[in-house]
């Protein structure tokens, strides 16, 4: 049976370890420099697992090693291990960063290791939510040709569906995730700044947010767009901009996203050129 080790007892490491173990895979060891993190890991992974502060011990016991540290530590782990082990032949190493390729672990290649990355396309605010979300999560993999088969197999145990991505595309892949997740949070936070002015909260807007996401899921963003730009309502767009006269950042965000909406309207060919030009002029005014 494949023996799996984990380097980094954070949210992602513990969550994928828990899911793999509950799907019947053999998680044999996990390491972290923080004892408290290992104590949390023990709560989820049980006592039949090695808990250690030494990454080399994880490698020694495992056939597959998941490096689930923070992104900035991945290359350090690879360098450290390459300096202290003689051979890693037939061992698979993968990290779980969405932003970086398997090249972060390149020092291990010289020791004979197979290298890859496996990224769950999901947001993980805490361990329990991560465990609950993983079964419906898409898993993106890349790496050595010899590593891809094992990564795909592991991905099927962890998530919903496995997709392969080119290593050179990781930056744009991660940027895509930032737009739909992190910047969505930033947008809604900015929205609260507008709501605060009239003393209402975000809660009443949840149904329209949910309905919009459902529409996007069913029809895509282009055909789900509604609102004043789609209607060609020049006066309403102008009134919005005037209402943000002393909210420079909000005004910039509104104009930038409304310009994207205007491009969408052009693609849908639903407004005449005169209205499009008037909207464009308003959105470009300082």
Protein Blocks (a to p, Z undefined) as FASTA:
>chain_A
ZZdddehjafklmmmmmmmmmnopacfbdcdfblklmmmmmmmnojmbccdfbfklmmmm
pmbdcdfbdfklmmmmmmmmmmmcfblghiacddfbfkbcfklmmmmmmnopacdddddd
dddfbfklmmmmmmmpccdddddfklmmmmmmmmmmmmmbdcdddfklmmmmmmmmmmmm
mmmmmmmmmmmmmmmmnopafklmmmmmmmmmmmmmmnojklmpgcjklnopaklmmmmm
mmmmmmmklmmmmmmmmmmmmmmmmmnopacfklmmmmmmmmmpZZ
